[in-house]
Amino acid sequence: MADLSGLSSVSGASLTETQIRGILAQIDLDITNLLRDGKLSALKYAIPGAADRAGNLRALLEARSYYQTLLTSRPSWEVSVGE
């Protein structure tokens, strides 16, 4: 697929709560794998040619923070029932 020259032809919907939770779960898994046994699972987020585990961890933590903020900023309802 060719690179886009702009975003005017791109459309989509906002992420659902389930999608955001799925992204957070994947990030958590990547962080865990990065920290276990010296694995570099988070390299898919890295700049090509750079194998910087600390940089990869920082990028994952920043992404996690972003998606957590996105999740908590969503409108929510709290329902209670009185007798």
N, C-alpha and C positions, 0 to 999 in steps of 0.2 A: 504494500500500500504506500502510495506517495505521501510525502510530508505535506501538511496543510500550510497554506500561506497566510491564513487568517482564521479567526474563530466564527466569522459570520455564517458559515454553512454548518456549524455544529449546533445541535440542539439536544436537550435531555431534560430529565426531571430531577428534582432534588432527591438526594439519597434518603431512603427510608431508615427508620430506626433499626430494623433488622439488618440492613446493609451496613450501616455504621458499626453495629455490634460485630458483624462478621469481619470487617476491616480491622477493628480493635483486636479481635481474637487472632487474626493472622499476624498482626504486628507483635502481639505478645508471644506467639509461637516463634517468630523470627528472632526476637530478643532472647528468648530462652535457648534456642539453638545456637545463637551467636556466642552466648556465654558458656555453653557446655562443650567440653572436649575440644576447644579451640576451633570449632567449626566456623565457617565464614558464610553462613546462610544468608546473611544480609547483604552480600555482595551485589545482589540484584538491584539494590538501591544505590549502589556506589557509582562514582564516576569511573568510566572504563579505564582500566590500567592501574587503579589505585586500590590497594588492599589494606586500608586503614581501619582496623577493627573499632578503634575509639571513635573515629568519624562516622562509621556505619551505625554504631550504637547511638551516637548523638542524633543522627538523622532519624533513626527509628523512634527515639524518645520524643523528638520534636513532632514527628508525624502523629505519634500516639496522643500527645498533648493536644494537637489540633483537632483530631477526631473526637477526643473526649470532650473538648469544649463544644464542638459542633453537636454532639449528642446531648449534652446538658443544657444547651441553649434552645433546644426544641420545645415548643409549647407542650405542656402536659396537663392532665386533669387529675385531681385527687377527689375521689368520690367517697363519701361516708354516708352511712345510713343511720338515721335516728329512730328511736322507738316512740 
